Amino acid sequence: MKLVKITWWDHSSYSTQCWRSRAEVEELKPLKVHTVGYVVKETKRYITLVNTWVADDEELRGELCIIKSCIKRIRRVG
């Protein structure tokens, strides 16, 4: 599997479920994220990665599917 570093924009929210002022909510911004992982599947719309791969029996862990319209850059690692 190909190892890549993806820079992408993620949604954001406050982690606790309590009331927020309008000013606090207006301060929310998307998060710039860097993710490194093995590419499991890539389509025109999304890319699916895992961060752990047991090569002998194809068991995968740490899965993440990123919508391509959120991706700023994909760079191959190693």
Backbone hydrogen bonds in HBPLUS format (Angstrom, degrees):
<---DONOR---> <-ACCEPTOR-->    atom                        ^
c    i                          cat <-CA-CA->   ^        H-A-AA   ^      H-
h    n   atom  resd res      DA  || num        DHA   H-A  angle D-A-AA Bond
n    s   type  num  typ     dist DA aas  dist angle  dist       angle   num
A0039-VAL N   A0002-LYS O   2.85 MM  37  5.55 161.2  1.88 162.4 167.7     1
A0077-VAL N   A0003-LEU O   2.84 MM  74  5.45 179.1  1.84 141.1 141.0     2
A0004-VAL N   A0037-GLY O   2.93 MM  33  5.68 168.6  1.94 159.7 160.3     3
A0037-GLY N   A0004-VAL O   2.99 MM  33  5.68 155.4  2.06 156.4 164.3     4
A0005-LYS N   A0075-ARG O   2.74 MM  70  5.24 159.7  1.78 156.0 163.1     5
A0075-ARG N   A0005-LYS O   2.90 MM  70  5.24 161.1  1.94 150.6 157.0     6
A0006-ILE N   A0035-THR O   2.69 MM  29  5.17 166.1  1.71 158.2 161.6     7
A0035-THR N   A0006-ILE O   2.85 MM  29  5.17 161.7  1.88 149.8 156.1     8
A0007-THR N   A0073-ARG O   2.87 MM  66  5.13 164.3  1.90 149.7 155.0     9
A0072-LYS N   A0007-THR O   2.77 MM  65  5.51 158.0  1.82 144.9 151.6    10
A0073-ARG N   A0007-THR O   3.11 MM  66  5.13 157.6  2.17 142.7 143.4    11
A0008-TRP N   A0033-VAL O   2.89 MM  25  5.32 160.0  1.93 150.9 157.7    12
A0033-VAL N   A0008-TRP O   2.77 MM  25  5.32 172.7  1.78 166.6 169.1    13
A0009-TRP N   A0070-CYS O   2.85 MM  61  5.20 162.7  1.88 145.6 149.9    14
A0010-ASP N   A0031-LEU O   2.82 MM  21  5.10 164.2  1.85 149.2 154.4    15
A0031-LEU N   A0010-ASP O   2.92 MM  21  5.10 156.6  1.97 141.9 147.9    16
A0025-VAL N   A0021-SER O   3.09 MM   4  6.42 163.7  2.11 154.7 158.6    17
A0026-GLU N   A0022-ARG O   2.89 MM   4  6.11 154.6  1.95 152.6 159.8    18
A0027-GLU N   A0024-GLU O   3.11 MM   3  5.30 144.0  2.25 101.3 111.8    19
A0028-LEU N   A0025-VAL O   3.18 MM   3  5.61 161.0  2.21 112.2 117.7    20
A0038-TYR N   A0050-VAL O   2.81 MM  12  5.31 162.1  1.84 164.8 161.9    21
A0050-VAL N   A0038-TYR O   2.99 MM  12  5.31 139.5  2.16 137.1 149.6    22
A0040-VAL N   A0048-THR O   2.80 MM   8  5.54 170.8  1.81 154.2 157.1    23
A0041-LYS N   A0048-THR O   3.41 MM   7  5.13 160.5  2.45 131.1 133.5    24
A0048-THR N   A0041-LYS O   2.77 MM   7  5.13 171.1  1.78 158.6 160.4    25
A0043-THR N   A0046-TYR O   2.87 MM   3  5.41 175.7  1.87 171.2 171.4    26
A0068-LYS N   A0045-ARG O   2.83 MM  23  5.42 167.8  1.85 131.4 135.4    27
A0047-ILE N   A0066-ILE O   2.97 MM  19  5.44 151.8  2.05 147.6 156.5    28
A0066-ILE N   A0047-ILE O   2.89 MM  19  5.44 165.4  1.91 160.4 159.4    29
A0049-LEU N   A0064-LEU O   2.80 MM  15  5.29 167.4  1.82 159.2 162.0    30
A0064-LEU N   A0049-LEU O   2.92 MM  15  5.29 143.6  2.06 148.1 149.0    31
A0051-ASN N   A0061-ARG O   3.18 MM  10  6.37 133.4  2.41 140.0 153.2    32
A0052-THR N   A0061-ARG O   3.17 MM   9  5.12 147.5  2.28 153.2 145.4    33
A0061-ARG N   A0052-THR O   3.05 MM   9  5.12 147.5  2.16 147.4 144.2    34
A0054-VAL N   A0059-GLU O   2.92 MM   5  5.23 176.2  1.93 163.6 164.9    35
A0058-GLU N   A0054-VAL O   2.96 MM   4  5.60 116.6  2.38 154.6 171.8    36
A0070-CYS N   A0067-ILE O   3.01 MM   3  5.68 160.2  2.05 121.0 127.4    37
A0071-ILE N   A0068-LYS O   3.02 MM   3  5.12 155.1  2.08 106.6 114.5    38
